Amino acid sequence: MIDFLKRSFDRLPIAPDKREIFNLPNTISIFRIGVIPILFLLLLSPGPTMSLVLAVLFIIAALTDLLDGYIARRYQIVTTMGKFLDPIADKLIVNTAMILMIPIGRIPAWIVAVIVIRDFTVDGMRNIASSKGVIIQASLLGKRKTLCQIFAVSALMIHYPFLWADAHLVGMVILYIALFMTVISGIDYFSKFYRTIIQKR
């Protein structure tokens, strides 16, 4: 299936100098960003059916993160644009979904604030390190944090009882786990930043 998608995309009339931007992995990342405007329907405080539809759409968009990374590595389509788009798309869709659920009371504002501030701070530290030729790799804890956020946001989007479970309660439990991982991974990034940048001055 992936081979078919790759061959089909390669047949599109895209100029060679545009392939850096318009390739299959980048297009998948752009699709994830394109889902964001649909999530604004959350502000309407949707009922059970629409909440489930939005959650499914969010999950599909989140899972494409694995797909575009796999395609980029397998077919060696790792580009500068892709390195920029992929993490941006992830943070945009997850953080936007959380922010949009604050006004309808599905997620505490302070938790979202902590997560968003941590993400901006870590990105800032990584950018500063990168400008000095130092790459601070994403930690395993940070990746698990992102996975927990996706599970939590999905359940909080569903919100209503689903498959004999209280989706909101399940989402909040996972969200607190994600919050813990957010703080710990943020401290870990700062520790690496301090050792590699500040301490060496």
Secondary structure as UniProt FT lines:
FT   HELIX           2..10
FT   HELIX           16..18
FT   TURN            19..21
FT   HELIX           24..39
FT   HELIX           40..44
FT   HELIX           48..74
FT   TURN            75..76
FT   HELIX           80..101
FT   TURN            102..105
FT   HELIX           109..131
FT   TURN            132..133
FT   HELIX           140..158
FT   TURN            163..164
FT   HELIX           167..193
FT   HELIX           194..198
FT   TURN            199..200
//
